[in-house]
Amino acid sequence: MAITREMLFPLAFYKKAKFNGSKGAYNYRIEKHTEEGADEIQFMLTIWEGPECYDATRKEKKTSLYPFSDEGMEEIMKVLNSLR
């Protein structure tokens, strides 16, 4: 099943919370991220393989940053939909 924009909540949600989900054999987390000493807010997408949750997994986690905007969320959605 493809991930749609509606499944990933409005931008305001990410100002206060993290979103965890899964697609196929992968889990992911979307969260607000600010580099130390910077003012720019970004999305951080973390993807890892396996059934374990973020805190319990020993698998390698891959992270990437996107603009904190609807366009950034569209990019995240494309990445997630490319997972098998």
N, CA, C and O atoms as CSV, one atom per row, in Angstrom:
chain,resi,resn,atom,element,x,y,z
A,1,MET,N,N,0.843,-1.180,0.000
A,1,MET,CA,C,0.000,0.000,0.000
A,1,MET,C,C,0.887,1.241,0.000
A,1,MET,O,O,1.835,1.341,0.779
A,2,ALA,N,N,0.574,2.155,-0.858
A,2,ALA,CA,C,1.344,3.396,-0.959
A,2,ALA,C,C,1.022,4.316,0.210
A,2,ALA,O,O,-0.111,4.373,0.689
A,3,ILE,N,N,2.037,5.026,0.652
A,3,ILE,CA,C,1.864,6.022,1.711
A,3,ILE,C,C,1.394,7.312,1.053
A,3,ILE,O,O,1.999,7.789,0.092
A,4,THR,N,N,0.313,7.870,1.579
A,4,THR,CA,C,-0.229,9.118,1.041
A,4,THR,C,C,0.114,10.270,1.982
A,4,THR,O,O,0.493,10.059,3.134
A,5,ARG,N,N,-0.025,11.464,1.481
A,5,ARG,CA,C,0.279,12.661,2.285
A,5,ARG,C,C,-0.613,12.712,3.515
A,5,ARG,O,O,-0.159,13.133,4.578
A,6,GLU,N,N,-1.846,12.303,3.403
A,6,GLU,CA,C,-2.780,12.336,4.527
A,6,GLU,C,C,-2.346,11.410,5.661
A,6,GLU,O,O,-2.668,11.662,6.822
A,7,MET,N,N,-1.624,10.348,5.339
A,7,MET,CA,C,-1.156,9.396,6.356
A,7,MET,C,C,-0.028,9.960,7.217
A,7,MET,O,O,0.263,9.428,8.288
A,8,LEU,N,N,0.609,11.038,6.750
A,8,LEU,CA,C,1.798,11.555,7.431
A,8,LEU,C,C,1.534,12.799,8.278
A,8,LEU,O,O,2.485,13.426,8.744
A,9,PHE,N,N,0.307,13.165,8.485
A,9,PHE,CA,C,-0.105,14.257,9.379
A,9,PHE,C,C,0.338,15.635,8.887
A,9,PHE,O,O,1.263,15.743,8.082
A,10,PRO,N,N,-0.319,16.680,9.370
A,10,PRO,CA,C,0.036,18.061,9.004
A,10,PRO,C,C,1.370,18.479,9.638
A,10,PRO,O,O,1.827,17.865,10.602
A,11,LEU,N,N,1.976,19.510,9.095
A,11,LEU,CA,C,3.258,20.001,9.605
A,11,LEU,C,C,3.200,20.351,11.083
A,11,LEU,O,O,4.170,20.121,11.806
A,12,ALA,N,N,2.091,20.898,11.543
A,12,ALA,CA,C,1.973,21.312,12.949
A,12,ALA,C,C,2.199,20.135,13.902
A,12,ALA,O,O,2.715,20.333,15.002
A,13,PHE,N,N,1.827,18.929,13.508
A,13,PHE,CA,C,2.035,17.742,14.340
A,13,PHE,C,C,3.509,17.583,14.688
A,13,PHE,O,O,3.847,17.272,15.830
A,14,TYR,N,N,4.391,17.796,13.708
A,14,TYR,CA,C,5.826,17.541,13.879
A,14,TYR,C,C,6.530,18.613,14.710
A,14,TYR,O,O,7.682,18.429,15.102
A,15,LYS,N,N,5.862,19.713,14.980
A,15,LYS,CA,C,6.457,20.724,15.855
A,15,LYS,C,C,6.511,20.233,17.293
A,15,LYS,O,O,7.309,20.727,18.090
A,16,LYS,N,N,5.646,19.241,17.636
A,16,LYS,CA,C,5.575,18.762,19.017
A,16,LYS,C,C,5.804,17.263,19.164
A,16,LYS,O,O,6.032,16.787,20.276
A,17,ALA,N,N,5.750,16.514,18.073
A,17,ALA,CA,C,5.806,15.051,18.202
A,17,ALA,C,C,6.613,14.425,17.075
A,17,ALA,O,O,6.888,15.058,16.056
A,18,LYS,N,N,6.984,13.167,17.281
A,18,LYS,CA,C,7.668,12.355,16.273
A,18,LYS,C,C,6.655,11.356,15.735
A,18,LYS,O,O,5.726,10.953,16.435
A,19,PHE,N,N,6.848,10.966,14.487
A,19,PHE,CA,C,5.960,9.989,13.875
A,19,PHE,C,C,6.760,8.743,13.533
A,19,PHE,O,O,7.786,8.827,12.858
A,20,ASN,N,N,6.299,7.595,13.993
A,20,ASN,CA,C,6.926,6.315,13.686
A,20,ASN,C,C,5.966,5.495,12.850
A,20,ASN,O,O,4.765,5.458,13.117
A,21,GLY,N,N,6.510,4.836,11.828
A,21,GLY,CA,C,5.687,4.003,10.968
A,21,GLY,C,C,6.509,2.885,10.363
A,21,GLY,O,O,7.695,2.730,10.656
A,22,SER,N,N,5.857,2.111,9.513
A,22,SER,CA,C,6.569,1.028,8.834
A,22,SER,C,C,5.998,0.840,7.439
A,22,SER,O,O,4.847,1.177,7.162
A,23,LYS,N,N,6.835,0.294,6.575
A,23,LYS,CA,C,6.425,-0.047,5.219
A,23,LYS,C,C,7.253,-1.239,4.784
A,23,LYS,O,O,8.480,-1.158,4.717
A,24,GLY,N,N,6.597,-2.330,4.494
A,24,GLY,CA,C,7.304,-3.544,4.116
A,24,GLY,C,C,8.210,-4.006,5.251
A,24,GLY,O,O,7.768,-4.125,6.394
A,25,ALA,N,N,9.470,-4.265,4.937
A,25,ALA,CA,C,10.430,-4.754,5.928
A,25,ALA,C,C,11.124,-3.619,6.677
A,25,ALA,O,O,12.044,-3.874,7.453
A,26,TYR,N,N,10.704,-2.379,6.463
A,26,TYR,CA,C,11.389,-1.218,7.030
A,26,TYR,C,C,10.501,-0.456,8.017
A,26,TYR,O,O,9.277,-0.424,7.898
A,27,ASN,N,N,11.159,0.141,8.976
A,27,ASN,CA,C,10.528,1.075,9.908
A,27,ASN,C,C,11.106,2.455,9.630
A,27,ASN,O,O,12.196,2.584,9.072
A,28,TYR,N,N,10.373,3.472,10.018
A,28,TYR,CA,C,10.875,4.836,9.830
A,28,TYR,C,C,10.370,5.741,10.931
A,28,TYR,O,O,9.365,5.471,11.590
A,29,ARG,N,N,11.103,6.824,11.105
A,29,ARG,CA,C,10.715,7.876,12.049
A,29,ARG,C,C,10.898,9.214,11.336
A,29,ARG,O,O,11.916,9.455,10.688
A,30,ILE,N,N,9.893,10.077,11.471
A,30,ILE,CA,C,9.954,11.441,10.947
A,30,ILE,C,C,9.882,12.367,12.147
A,30,ILE,O,O,8.992,12.241,12.989
A,31,GLU,N,N,10.826,13.300,12.222
A,31,GLU,CA,C,10.841,14.222,13.354
A,31,GLU,C,C,11.422,15.573,12.958
A,31,GLU,O,O,12.119,15.704,11.952
A,32,LYS,N,N,11.118,16.559,13.771
A,32,LYS,CA,C,11.677,17.900,13.605
A,32,LYS,C,C,13.133,17.855,14.029
A,32,LYS,O,O,13.482,17.192,15.006
A,33,HIS,N,N,13.990,18.565,13.289
A,33,HIS,CA,C,15.420,18.562,13.606
A,33,HIS,C,C,15.981,19.959,13.382
A,33,HIS,O,O,15.671,20.611,12.385
A,34,THR,N,N,16.801,20.410,14.311
A,34,THR,CA,C,17.515,21.679,14.174
A,34,THR,C,C,18.978,21.428,14.478
A,34,THR,O,O,19.317,20.924,15.549
A,35,GLU,N,N,19.849,21.781,13.536
A,35,GLU,CA,C,21.285,21.644,13.765
A,35,GLU,C,C,21.690,22.535,14.937
A,35,GLU,O,O,21.137,23.620,15.117
A,36,GLU,N,N,22.638,22.084,15.716
A,36,GLU,CA,C,23.110,22.864,16.860
A,36,GLU,C,C,23.639,24.213,16.387
A,36,GLU,O,O,24.485,24.279,15.495
A,37,GLY,N,N,23.144,25.270,16.982
A,37,GLY,CA,C,23.563,26.623,16.649
A,37,GLY,C,C,22.872,27.214,15.433
A,37,GLY,O,O,23.173,28.344,15.047
A,38,ALA,N,N,21.959,26.481,14.823
A,38,ALA,CA,C,21.260,26.972,13.635
A,38,ALA,C,C,19.810,27.301,13.981
A,38,ALA,O,O,19.264,26.802,14.965
A,39,ASP,N,N,19.206,28.138,13.167
A,39,ASP,CA,C,17.807,28.508,13.359
A,39,ASP,C,C,16.878,27.720,12.450
A,39,ASP,O,O,15.676,27.647,12.707
A,40,GLU,N,N,17.415,27.134,11.397
A,40,GLU,CA,C,16.602,26.442,10.405
A,40,GLU,C,C,16.069,25.107,10.941
A,40,GLU,O,O,16.825,24.278,11.448
A,41,ILE,N,N,14.773,24.924,10.819
A,41,ILE,CA,C,14.134,23.673,11.212
A,41,ILE,C,C,14.054,22.782,9.977
A,41,ILE,O,O,13.729,23.248,8.885
A,42,GLN,N,N,14.350,21.510,10.157
A,42,GLN,CA,C,14.280,20.542,9.076
A,42,GLN,C,C,13.528,19.301,9.544
A,42,GLN,O,O,13.301,19.110,10.738
A,43,PHE,N,N,13.148,18.465,8.589
A,43,PHE,CA,C,12.670,17.128,8.899
A,43,PHE,C,C,13.872,16.206,8.899
A,43,PHE,O,O,14.755,16.319,8.048
A,44,MET,N,N,13.903,15.290,9.860
A,44,MET,CA,C,14.877,14.210,9.828
A,44,MET,C,C,14.099,12.916,9.620
A,44,MET,O,O,13.207,12.579,10.399
A,45,LEU,N,N,14.451,12.205,8.566
A,45,LEU,CA,C,13.864,10.908,8.282
A,45,LEU,C,C,14.895,9.846,8.631
A,45,LEU,O,O,16.021,9.883,8.136
A,46,THR,N,N,14.519,8.907,9.475
A,46,THR,CA,C,15.387,7.795,9.851
A,46,THR,C,C,14.707,6.511,9.419
A,46,THR,O,O,13.532,6.284,9.710
A,47,ILE,N,N,15.469,5.666,8.713
A,47,ILE,CA,C,14.941,4.398,8.211
A,47,ILE,C,C,15.840,3.270,8.691
A,47,ILE,O,O,17.065,3.387,8.659
A,48,TRP,N,N,15.224,2.172,9.139
A,48,TRP,CA,C,15.988,0.986,9.523
A,48,TRP,C,C,15.174,-0.254,9.187
A,48,TRP,O,O,13.948,-0.202,9.083
A,49,GLU,N,N,15.877,-1.368,9.018
A,49,GLU,CA,C,15.233,-2.626,8.656
A,49,GLU,C,C,14.923,-3.445,9.901
A,49,GLU,O,O,15.658,-3.399,10.888
A,50,GLY,N,N,13.837,-4.185,9.844
A,50,GLY,CA,C,13.516,-5.122,10.915
A,50,GLY,C,C,12.308,-4.733,11.728
A,50,GLY,O,O,11.778,-3.629,11.601
A,51,PRO,N,N,11.882,-5.652,12.562
A,51,PRO,CA,C,10.664,-5.423,13.337
A,51,PRO,C,C,10.876,-4.614,14.621
A,51,PRO,O,O,9.905,-4.193,15.249
A,52,GLU,N,N,12.128,-4.392,15.014
A,52,GLU,CA,C,12.380,-3.707,16.286
A,52,GLU,C,C,12.050,-2.215,16.193
A,52,GLU,O,O,12.118,-1.605,15.126
A,53,CYS,N,N,11.695,-1.660,17.333
A,53,CYS,CA,C,11.406,-0.225,17.405
A,53,CYS,C,C,12.708,0.576,17.358
A,53,CYS,O,O,13.800,0.013,17.440
A,54,TYR,N,N,12.575,1.878,17.227
A,54,TYR,CA,C,13.711,2.789,17.083
A,54,TYR,C,C,14.737,2.595,18.198
A,54,TYR,O,O,15.932,2.481,17.927
A,55,ASP,N,N,14.281,2.556,19.436
A,55,ASP,CA,C,15.191,2.474,20.571
A,55,ASP,C,C,15.808,1.094,20.765
A,55,ASP,O,O,16.867,0.979,21.384
A,56,ALA,N,N,15.166,0.038,20.248
A,56,ALA,CA,C,15.637,-1.323,20.506
A,56,ALA,C,C,16.452,-1.929,19.368
A,56,ALA,O,O,17.167,-2.908,19.584
A,57,THR,N,N,16.362,-1.376,18.177
A,57,THR,CA,C,17.033,-2.006,17.050
A,57,THR,C,C,18.549,-1.898,17.139
A,57,THR,O,O,19.095,-0.913,17.637
A,58,ARG,N,N,19.199,-2.915,16.654
A,58,ARG,CA,C,20.667,-2.909,16.550
A,58,ARG,C,C,21.084,-2.753,15.095
A,58,ARG,O,O,22.273,-2.689,14.782
A,59,LYS,N,N,20.100,-2.694,14.212
A,59,LYS,CA,C,20.372,-2.526,12.787
A,59,LYS,C,C,20.828,-1.099,12.513
A,59,LYS,O,O,20.536,-0.180,13.279
A,60,GLU,N,N,21.542,-0.931,11.419
A,60,GLU,CA,C,22.012,0.391,11.020
A,60,GLU,C,C,20.821,1.284,10.686
A,60,GLU,O,O,19.896,0.865,9.990
A,61,LYS,N,N,20.852,2.502,11.181
A,61,LYS,CA,C,19.812,3.488,10.887
A,61,LYS,C,C,20.376,4.478,9.876
A,61,LYS,O,O,21.488,4.980,10.039
A,62,LYS,N,N,19.611,4.749,8.845
A,62,LYS,CA,C,20.017,5.720,7.829
A,62,LYS,C,C,19.166,6.964,7.993
A,62,LYS,O,O,17.937,6.890,8.018
A,63,THR,N,N,19.824,8.106,8.104
A,63,THR,CA,C,19.090,9.358,8.277
A,63,THR,C,C,19.323,10.280,7.096
A,63,THR,O,O,20.369,10.232,6.449
A,64,SER,N,N,18.343,11.115,6.827
A,64,SER,CA,C,18.448,12.144,5.806
A,64,SER,C,C,17.602,13.336,6.244
A,64,SER,O,O,16.644,13.188,7.002
A,65,LEU,N,N,17.970,14.513,5.758
A,65,LEU,CA,C,17.301,15.761,6.140
A,65,LEU,C,C,16.556,16.347,4.948
A,65,LEU,O,O,16.988,16.239,3.801
A,66,TYR,N,N,15.418,16.974,5.258
A,66,TYR,CA,C,14.558,17.586,4.251
A,66,TYR,C,C,14.037,18.911,4.790
A,66,TYR,O,O,13.990,19.112,6.003
A,67,PRO,N,N,13.648,19.812,3.900
A,67,PRO,CA,C,13.072,21.074,4.366
A,67,PRO,C,C,11.812,20.838,5.193
A,67,PRO,O,O,11.027,19.938,4.894
A,68,PHE,N,N,11.623,21.642,6.224
A,68,PHE,CA,C,10.426,21.545,7.063
A,68,PHE,C,C,9.309,22.307,6.358
A,68,PHE,O,O,8.973,23.437,6.715
A,69,SER,N,N,8.746,21.650,5.349
A,69,SER,CA,C,7.714,22.270,4.519
A,69,SER,C,C,6.890,21.165,3.868
A,69,SER,O,O,7.220,19.983,3.974
A,70,ASP,N,N,5.815,21.565,3.194
A,70,ASP,CA,C,5.028,20.580,2.457
A,70,ASP,C,C,5.855,19.930,1.356
A,70,ASP,O,O,5.684,18.746,1.066
A,71,GLU,N,N,6.754,20.702,0.741
A,71,GLU,CA,C,7.616,20.144,-0.295
A,71,GLU,C,C,8.567,19.100,0.295
A,71,GLU,O,O,8.812,18.063,-0.322
A,72,GLY,N,N,9.100,19.370,1.485
A,72,GLY,CA,C,9.955,18.411,2.166
A,72,GLY,C,C,9.202,17.134,2.498
A,72,GLY,O,O,9.745,16.037,2.372
A,73,MET,N,N,7.950,17.274,2.924
A,73,MET,CA,C,7.143,16.105,3.244
A,73,MET,C,C,6.838,15.306,1.978
A,73,MET,O,O,6.763,14.078,2.032
A,74,GLU,N,N,6.664,15.969,0.860
A,74,GLU,CA,C,6.449,15.267,-0.412
A,74,GLU,C,C,7.689,14.443,-0.772
A,74,GLU,O,O,7.566,13.316,-1.251
A,75,GLU,N,N,8.880,15.000,-0.544
A,75,GLU,CA,C,10.121,14.267,-0.803
A,75,GLU,C,C,10.213,13.031,0.096
A,75,GLU,O,O,10.590,11.951,-0.358
A,76,ILE,N,N,9.867,13.200,1.361
A,76,ILE,CA,C,9.873,12.073,2.307
A,76,ILE,C,C,8.906,10.996,1.841
A,76,ILE,O,O,9.226,9.807,1.877
A,77,MET,N,N,7.734,11.409,1.409
A,77,MET,CA,C,6.725,10.461,0.947
A,77,MET,C,C,7.254,9.647,-0.241
A,77,MET,O,O,7.013,8.442,-0.314
A,78,LYS,N,N,7.965,10.282,-1.164
A,78,LYS,CA,C,8.547,9.577,-2.311
A,78,LYS,C,C,9.583,8.545,-1.862
A,78,LYS,O,O,9.622,7.429,-2.380
A,79,VAL,N,N,10.423,8.928,-0.896
A,79,VAL,CA,C,11.428,7.997,-0.374
A,79,VAL,C,C,10.746,6.797,0.281
A,79,VAL,O,O,11.123,5.652,0.029
A,80,LEU,N,N,9.757,7.054,1.107
A,80,LEU,CA,C,9.074,5.961,1.790
A,80,LEU,C,C,8.357,5.034,0.806
A,80,LEU,O,O,8.323,3.820,1.006
A,81,ASN,N,N,7.794,5.598,-0.240
A,81,ASN,CA,C,7.095,4.771,-1.216
A,81,ASN,C,C,8.041,3.971,-2.099
A,81,ASN,O,O,7.611,3.060,-2.807
A,82,SER,N,N,9.328,4.307,-2.062
A,82,SER,CA,C,10.308,3.524,-2.819
A,82,SER,C,C,10.791,2.300,-2.020
A,82,SER,O,O,11.462,1.430,-2.575
A,83,LEU,N,N,10.458,2.229,-0.735
A,83,LEU,CA,C,10.859,1.094,0.094
A,83,LEU,C,C,10.062,-0.142,-0.288
A,83,LEU,O,O,8.897,-0.042,-0.675
A,84,ARG,N,N,10.681,-1.288,-0.182
A,84,ARG,CA,C,10.000,-2.556,-0.492
A,84,ARG,C,C,9.778,-3.350,0.745
A,84,ARG,O,O,9.219,-4.446,0.684
